[in-house]
Amino acid sequence: MVKKLKHQWWRSPQNNNYSFLIKLGVSVLLVALAFVLIYNKSSDSFALSASPFLQNTISQQNTHHIPTKEYGTDSEEKCNLFTGEWVAYKAEPVYTNRSCSFIEEHQNCMKNGRPDTNYLYWRWSPRGCELPRLDPGRFLQLMRNKSWAFIGDSISRNHVQSFLCLLSEVEEAIEVYHDKNYKSRRWLFPLHNLTVSVIWSPFLVQAAVFEDSNSFSTSDDVELHLDTLDKIWTQPYKSLDYMILSGGKWFLRNAIYYENNTVLGCHSCSKRNFTELGFDFAYRRMMRTVLNYIIASNHKGMLFYRTSTPDHFEGGEWYEGGTCKREAPVQEGKVELTELDKILHDIEVEEFEKLSGKVSESGVNLRLFDVNPRSLLRPDGHPGPYRFYQPFAKDKEAKIISDCLHWCLPGPIDSWNHVLMEMVVS
């Protein structure tokens, strides 16, 4: 009946004036649509920003508050998304090394010649609940007008590349800022006004790292002020809706430790007459400084402290010819953390638990994002010698330094973002 009436309306000679008005209205709408398409096309030519901090490029009126989900009830065991197992999975990864332009050469294992692909076909299965397959389109819709930042070292850079790759299957991100050395960068998903940053701050606290222009150390010792946070992330802190902070292996470096601008001691500084305190002392102090800052900040966004990730060198450290040649996950209990990795992880869990009461009282939405146990079970997910392009092309017996710390893309690190996005949107 509706279609018939519309058909009669357009053909009725008594309604020529109405017909003209409707045609005029349709014309205006078409012009408006063309403008929108031209605007969206022009967004591809955004210039790089001169500012390392966020700039609101579009009105923030249509923001969404995304609640978090409690898995389970008080009467039943709650689902822990961080405990479970890796199960074989036949479906293709969300993206490929060819479809994503954000993968750095060192993590593009397939392009660099890694011959096996079995490491791509596993999914993380949490114990006691189901982790749905990622829907990047839905996530982008919910993240309209939001800002994310991954703050830390090169593992954070590895993590943000995975994040960008997953979302860029729906919309390509545009780089709008980078620092001189491309260590801190920011991208924009223009259709959703979603900004994603990686902020280089490997210690999270104020650090003096003495390097020349080629990043070679000019001093054996780093100077760390354990009671003063790095301004590169605290300055934009209030403007960020979601943050993933992390520390880790940079604390194993030789260092001198300060508080109140006074030397407390050091780690492996045999040439100095300072008290040996150990890297574990510094890592624990750093975590307390970071967590107490967050607790006192009254921040309204959602924050995660990501645990450090294990390496999987076998047969020695990287400088001793250690390798990671496995091609499949291992079962829980079949592999153990190294002593150093265990120390770092224990500190992270202990310090977070000590301050969990204060976190609850403060009302700050802060979570421990514990990727360590699940990552331990994936010794097959690293670039190994395929950190370098075609390392055995000229000599099949070549001695190549292996990377058993960072992660292939695509690869197991993508599951971190599956869990992260599920925690945020569910």
C-alpha positions as CSV (number, residue, x, y, z in Angstrom):
1,M,0.0,0.0,0.0
2,V,2.9,2.4,0.8
3,K,4.6,1.7,-2.5
4,K,1.4,2.3,-4.4
5,L,0.7,5.6,-2.7
6,K,4.3,6.8,-3.4
7,H,3.9,5.8,-7.0
8,Q,0.7,7.8,-7.3
9,W,2.2,10.8,-5.5
10,W,5.0,11.2,-8.0
11,R,2.6,10.8,-11.0
12,S,-0.2,13.0,-9.7
13,P,-0.5,16.1,-11.9
14,Q,-2.1,18.0,-9.0
15,N,1.2,17.9,-7.0
16,N,3.7,19.4,-9.3
17,N,4.8,21.9,-6.7
18,Y,5.4,19.2,-4.1
19,S,7.3,17.2,-6.7
20,F,9.6,20.1,-7.4
21,L,10.2,20.6,-3.7
22,I,11.0,16.9,-3.2
23,K,13.4,16.9,-6.2
24,L,15.1,20.0,-4.8
25,G,15.5,18.3,-1.4
26,V,17.0,15.2,-3.0
27,S,19.4,17.4,-4.9
28,V,20.6,19.1,-1.7
29,L,21.1,15.7,-0.1
30,L,23.2,14.5,-3.0
31,V,25.4,17.6,-2.8
32,A,25.8,17.1,0.9
33,L,26.7,13.4,0.4
34,A,29.3,14.4,-2.2
35,F,30.8,16.9,0.2
36,V,31.1,14.2,2.9
37,L,32.8,11.8,0.4
38,I,35.2,14.5,-0.6
39,Y,36.0,15.4,3.0
40,N,36.7,11.7,3.9
41,K,38.9,11.4,0.8
42,S,40.9,14.5,1.7
43,S,41.6,13.1,5.2
44,D,44.2,10.8,3.5
45,S,46.3,13.9,3.1
46,F,46.5,15.0,6.8
47,A,49.8,16.6,7.5
48,L,52.0,15.3,10.3
49,S,51.3,17.2,13.5
50,A,54.2,19.2,15.1
51,S,52.8,18.3,18.5
52,P,53.5,15.0,20.3
53,F,50.3,15.4,22.3
54,L,46.6,14.9,21.3
55,Q,44.7,17.5,19.5
56,N,40.9,17.2,19.3
57,T,40.2,17.5,15.5
58,I,36.5,16.7,15.7
59,S,33.7,17.6,18.1
60,Q,33.6,15.2,21.1
61,Q,29.8,15.3,21.5
62,N,29.1,11.7,20.5
63,T,31.3,10.0,23.1
64,H,30.4,6.7,24.6
65,H,31.2,5.3,28.0
66,I,32.1,1.6,27.6
67,P,31.4,-0.4,30.7
68,T,33.5,-3.4,31.7
69,K,32.2,-6.9,32.2
70,E,32.5,-9.2,35.2
71,Y,32.9,-12.7,34.1
72,G,30.9,-15.0,36.4
73,T,29.0,-14.2,39.6
74,D,29.8,-14.4,43.3
75,S,28.3,-17.9,43.5
76,E,30.4,-19.3,40.7
77,E,34.1,-19.1,39.7
78,K,34.7,-16.0,37.6
79,C,36.2,-16.4,34.2
80,N,39.8,-15.3,34.0
81,L,40.7,-14.3,30.5
82,F,44.4,-14.7,31.2
83,T,44.4,-18.4,32.2
84,G,43.6,-21.1,29.7
85,E,45.2,-22.9,26.8
86,W,46.1,-22.6,23.1
87,V,43.9,-24.7,20.8
88,A,44.3,-25.4,17.1
89,Y,42.2,-23.1,15.0
90,K,41.7,-23.5,11.2
91,A,40.3,-20.0,10.5
92,E,42.6,-17.5,8.8
93,P,44.1,-14.7,10.9
94,V,42.2,-11.4,10.9
95,Y,44.9,-9.8,8.8
96,T,48.0,-10.9,6.9
97,N,51.5,-9.6,6.6
98,R,50.6,-8.3,3.2
99,S,47.3,-6.6,4.1
100,C,48.8,-4.6,7.0
101,S,51.2,-1.7,6.3
102,F,52.1,-1.1,10.0
103,I,54.3,-4.2,10.5
104,E,57.9,-3.3,11.0
105,E,60.5,-5.3,9.0
106,H,61.8,-7.0,12.1
107,Q,58.4,-8.5,12.9
108,N,57.4,-9.4,9.4
109,C,58.5,-13.0,9.7
110,M,56.8,-14.4,6.6
111,K,58.2,-11.7,4.3
112,N,61.6,-12.3,5.9
113,G,61.4,-16.0,4.9
114,R,60.1,-17.9,7.8
115,P,59.2,-21.2,6.2
116,D,56.6,-22.6,8.6
117,T,53.1,-21.1,9.2
118,N,51.6,-23.4,11.8
119,Y,52.2,-20.7,14.5
120,L,49.4,-18.7,12.9
121,Y,46.7,-21.3,13.5
122,W,46.1,-21.2,17.2
123,R,43.6,-19.3,19.3
124,W,43.6,-18.5,23.0
125,S,40.9,-20.4,24.9
126,P,40.3,-19.0,28.4
127,R,39.4,-21.5,31.1
128,G,35.7,-21.4,31.9
129,C,34.5,-19.0,29.3
130,E,34.5,-18.3,25.6
131,L,36.5,-15.6,24.0
132,P,34.6,-14.4,20.9
133,R,36.4,-13.7,17.6
134,L,37.3,-10.1,17.3
135,D,34.9,-7.8,15.5
136,P,37.1,-4.8,14.5
137,G,34.1,-3.0,13.0
138,R,32.1,-3.0,16.2
139,F,35.2,-2.0,18.2
140,L,35.8,1.0,16.0
141,Q,32.2,2.1,16.3
142,L,32.4,2.0,20.1
143,M,35.7,3.8,20.1
144,R,34.4,6.8,18.2
145,N,36.1,10.0,19.5
146,K,38.3,8.1,21.8
147,S,42.1,8.1,22.4
148,W,44.4,5.2,23.1
149,A,48.1,5.1,24.1
150,F,50.6,2.2,24.5
151,I,53.3,3.4,26.8
152,G,56.6,1.6,27.3
153,D,59.4,0.0,25.3
154,S,59.7,-2.0,22.0
155,I,57.2,-4.6,23.1
156,S,54.7,-1.8,23.4
157,R,55.6,-0.8,19.8
158,N,55.1,-4.5,18.8
159,H,51.7,-4.4,20.6
160,V,50.5,-1.2,18.9
161,Q,51.4,-2.6,15.5
162,S,49.1,-5.6,16.1
163,F,46.4,-3.2,17.4
164,L,46.6,-1.1,14.2
165,C,46.7,-4.1,11.9
166,L,43.5,-5.6,13.4
167,L,41.5,-2.3,13.1
168,S,42.9,-1.4,9.7
169,E,41.0,-4.3,8.2
170,V,38.0,-2.0,8.5
171,E,39.6,1.4,8.2
172,E,43.1,2.4,7.4
173,A,44.8,4.6,10.0
174,I,46.8,7.7,9.0
175,E,50.0,8.7,10.8
176,V,49.7,12.3,12.2
177,Y,52.8,12.5,14.4
178,H,56.2,11.0,14.9
179,D,59.2,12.2,16.8
180,K,62.6,12.5,15.3
181,N,63.5,8.8,15.7
182,Y,60.0,7.4,15.1
183,K,59.9,6.0,18.7
184,S,56.8,7.9,19.7
185,R,54.1,8.0,17.1
186,R,50.4,8.7,16.7
187,W,47.8,7.6,14.2
188,L,44.2,8.7,13.4
189,F,41.3,6.6,12.2
190,P,39.6,9.6,10.6
191,L,36.1,8.2,10.0
192,H,35.9,7.4,13.7
193,N,38.1,10.1,15.1
194,L,40.0,7.5,17.0
195,T,43.6,8.3,17.9
196,V,46.1,5.6,18.7
197,S,49.6,6.5,20.1
198,V,52.7,4.7,21.0
199,I,54.8,6.6,23.6
200,W,58.4,5.6,24.0
201,S,59.1,5.5,27.8
202,P,61.0,2.2,28.6
203,F,61.5,3.1,32.2
204,L,58.2,5.1,32.8
205,V,60.2,7.2,35.3
206,Q,62.7,10.0,34.4
207,A,65.8,8.5,32.9
208,A,69.0,9.8,31.5
209,V,70.2,7.4,28.8
210,F,73.6,8.5,27.4
211,E,73.7,7.5,23.7
212,D,75.2,9.0,20.6
213,S,73.2,9.8,17.4
214,N,73.5,6.2,16.4
215,S,71.9,5.0,19.7
216,F,75.3,3.5,20.9
217,S,75.8,3.9,24.6
218,T,78.4,6.5,25.6
219,S,78.1,5.5,29.3
220,D,77.7,2.2,31.0
221,D,75.2,3.5,33.4
222,V,71.6,4.8,33.0
223,E,70.5,7.4,35.6
224,L,67.0,6.7,36.9
225,H,65.0,9.0,39.2
226,L,62.6,6.4,40.7
227,D,60.3,9.0,42.3
228,T,59.8,11.2,39.2
229,L,57.7,10.0,36.3
230,D,58.6,10.6,32.7
231,K,56.8,13.7,31.5
232,I,56.4,12.3,28.0
233,W,53.5,10.3,29.2
234,T,52.3,12.2,32.2
235,Q,51.8,15.4,30.2
236,P,49.1,13.9,27.9
237,Y,47.8,11.6,30.6
238,K,44.6,13.4,31.4
239,S,43.6,13.6,27.7
240,L,43.8,9.8,27.1
241,D,40.8,7.6,27.4
242,Y,42.6,4.2,27.4
243,M,46.2,3.5,28.4
244,I,48.4,0.4,28.5
245,L,51.5,1.0,30.5
246,S,54.4,-1.5,30.9
247,G,58.0,-1.9,31.9
248,G,60.4,-4.8,31.8
249,K,63.8,-5.7,30.6
250,W,65.2,-2.2,30.3
251,F,65.6,-2.4,34.1
252,L,68.3,-5.0,33.7
253,R,70.7,-2.4,32.4
254,N,73.5,-1.0,34.5
255,A,72.0,2.0,36.3
256,I,72.4,4.5,39.1
257,Y,69.2,5.1,41.2
258,Y,68.1,8.4,42.6
259,E,65.3,9.7,44.8
260,N,64.9,13.3,45.8
261,N,67.9,13.9,43.5
262,T,70.1,11.9,45.9
263,V,71.9,8.7,44.9
264,L,70.4,5.6,46.6
265,G,72.6,3.0,45.0
266,C,72.9,1.2,41.7
267,H,72.7,-2.0,39.7
268,S,76.0,-3.5,38.3
269,C,78.0,-0.3,38.7
270,S,81.3,-1.9,39.7
271,K,83.2,1.2,38.6
272,R,81.3,3.4,41.1
273,N,81.5,3.4,44.9
274,F,77.7,3.0,45.3
275,T,75.6,0.4,47.2
276,E,74.4,-2.5,45.0
277,L,70.6,-2.5,45.2
278,G,69.7,-4.7,42.2
279,F,67.4,-4.2,39.3
280,D,64.5,-5.7,41.3
281,F,64.7,-2.8,43.8
282,A,64.4,-0.3,41.0
283,Y,61.5,-2.1,39.2
284,R,59.5,-2.4,42.4
285,R,60.1,1.3,43.3
286,M,59.1,2.4,39.7
287,M,55.8,0.4,39.9
288,R,54.9,2.0,43.2
289,T,55.5,5.4,41.8
290,V,53.4,4.7,38.7
291,L,50.5,3.0,40.5
292,N,50.3,5.7,43.3
293,Y,50.3,8.4,40.6
294,I,47.4,6.7,38.9
295,I,45.5,6.1,42.1
296,A,45.8,9.8,43.1
297,S,44.9,11.1,39.6
298,N,41.2,10.6,39.6
299,H,41.4,9.7,36.0
300,K,38.1,8.8,34.4
301,G,39.4,6.6,31.6
302,M,40.4,2.9,31.6
303,L,44.0,2.0,32.4
304,F,46.0,-1.3,32.2
305,Y,49.4,-2.2,33.5
306,R,50.7,-4.9,31.2
307,T,53.0,-7.4,32.6
308,S,56.4,-8.1,31.1
309,T,56.7,-10.8,28.5
310,P,59.0,-13.8,28.6
311,D,61.7,-14.5,26.1
312,H,62.3,-18.0,24.8
313,F,66.0,-18.3,24.1
314,E,67.2,-21.9,24.2
315,G,70.8,-23.0,24.3
316,G,72.1,-19.6,25.6
317,E,71.2,-15.9,25.6
318,W,71.0,-13.9,22.4
319,Y,74.7,-13.0,22.5
320,E,75.6,-16.7,23.2
321,G,73.9,-18.1,20.1
322,G,70.5,-18.8,21.8
323,T,67.7,-19.8,19.4
324,C,63.9,-20.3,19.4
325,K,63.2,-22.9,16.7
326,R,59.9,-24.3,18.0
327,E,56.9,-24.5,15.6
328,A,54.0,-25.0,18.0
329,P,52.8,-24.0,21.5
330,V,53.8,-25.9,24.5
331,Q,51.5,-27.2,27.3
332,E,51.3,-25.5,30.7
333,G,54.0,-26.8,33.0
334,K,56.3,-27.9,30.1
335,V,58.3,-24.6,30.1
336,E,59.3,-22.3,32.9
337,L,60.1,-18.6,33.1
338,T,63.8,-17.7,33.3
339,E,64.9,-16.5,36.7
340,L,65.0,-12.8,35.5
341,D,61.5,-13.1,33.9
342,K,60.1,-14.6,37.1
343,I,61.5,-11.8,39.2
344,L,59.9,-9.2,37.0
345,H,56.5,-10.9,36.9
346,D,56.5,-11.6,40.6
347,I,57.1,-7.9,41.4
348,E,54.3,-6.9,39.0
349,V,51.7,-9.2,40.6
350,E,52.8,-8.5,44.2
351,E,52.9,-4.7,43.8
352,F,49.5,-4.6,42.1
353,E,48.0,-6.8,44.8
354,K,49.4,-4.6,47.5
355,L,47.7,-1.5,46.1
356,S,44.5,-3.2,44.9
357,G,42.6,-1.9,47.9
358,K,43.7,1.7,47.2
359,V,42.7,1.2,43.6
360,S,39.2,0.2,44.6
361,E,38.8,3.1,47.0
362,S,40.0,5.6,44.5
363,G,37.5,4.6,41.9
364,V,40.2,4.6,39.2
365,N,39.5,2.0,36.5
366,L,42.9,0.3,36.6
367,R,43.5,-3.4,35.7
368,L,46.5,-5.7,35.6
369,F,46.8,-7.0,32.0
370,D,48.7,-10.2,32.7
371,V,49.9,-11.5,29.3
372,N,52.9,-13.3,30.8
373,P,51.4,-16.8,31.5
374,R,49.8,-17.2,28.1
375,S,52.9,-15.8,26.3
376,L,55.1,-18.3,28.1
377,L,53.3,-21.1,26.2
378,R,54.2,-19.6,22.8
379,P,57.9,-20.2,22.2
380,D,57.0,-20.6,18.5
381,G,55.8,-17.0,18.0
382,H,59.1,-15.1,17.8
383,P,61.0,-14.0,14.7
384,G,64.1,-15.9,15.6
385,P,66.6,-15.5,12.7
386,Y,63.8,-14.2,10.6
387,R,64.1,-10.8,12.3
388,F,66.3,-10.2,9.2
389,Y,65.3,-10.5,5.6
390,Q,66.1,-13.9,4.0
391,P,68.9,-14.7,6.5
392,F,69.8,-18.0,4.9
393,A,69.6,-17.0,1.3
394,K,73.3,-17.0,0.7
395,D,74.4,-19.6,3.4
396,K,72.0,-22.1,4.9
397,E,74.5,-22.6,7.8
398,A,74.9,-18.9,8.5
399,K,75.2,-17.9,12.2
400,I,72.3,-15.4,12.7
401,I,71.4,-13.6,15.9
402,S,67.9,-14.7,16.9
403,D,65.2,-12.5,18.2
404,C,63.3,-14.6,20.8
405,L,61.8,-11.7,22.6
406,H,59.6,-9.8,20.1
407,W,56.7,-11.4,18.3
408,C,55.9,-12.2,14.6
409,L,53.0,-10.3,13.1
410,P,50.5,-11.7,12.6
411,G,51.1,-14.0,15.5
412,P,50.4,-14.8,19.2
413,I,50.6,-11.1,20.2
414,D,47.3,-10.5,18.3
415,S,45.5,-12.5,21.1
416,W,46.5,-9.8,23.6
417,N,44.4,-7.4,21.6
418,H,41.5,-9.9,21.3
419,V,41.4,-10.1,25.1
420,L,42.0,-6.3,25.5
421,M,39.2,-5.4,23.2
422,E,36.8,-7.9,24.8
423,M,37.5,-6.5,28.2
424,V,36.8,-3.0,27.0
425,V,33.6,-3.5,24.9
426,S,31.8,-6.4,26.7
